[in-house]
Amino acid sequence: MKKIIKLTESDLTRIVKRVIKENDDFTKEIAKDLFKRLPKNNFSVDDFLDYMKERKSPNSITNEVLGHLESMGFPFESRQPEQDTFTYDDSEEYEMMSDNPNDWYFDIYITKTGK
């Protein structure tokens, strides 16, 4: 037999707030545990994301735990993304004749695919 429960808006609000608080408490506990166990040297945010992905953690939990760790002052290593380096080559092959884009030209090839 099914029961029908009538809830007021305030009942729903209270339930939702409790669920959010319990989830926040849950992720804080995970963050406290990981703060003790994770390596403090040479460990980046990307390493943390990989660590959580290996453990099949949902993205929402991972992001909340990451936020807690950052607020707790976890010493994540900041890694700069590798940047392409451009070296100046003064040979004529790479010499730009004009800085005005209207003077530049491009070869455009149109190919038709058979249908």
HELIX and SHEET records of a PDB file:
HELIX    1   1 GLU A    9  ARG A   37  1                                  29    
HELIX    2   2 VAL A   45  GLU A   54  1                                  10    
HELIX    3   3 ASN A   59  SER A   71  1                                  13    
HELIX    4   4 GLU A   92  TYR A   94  5                                   3    
HELIX    5   5 PRO A  101  ASP A  103  5                                   3    
END                                                                             
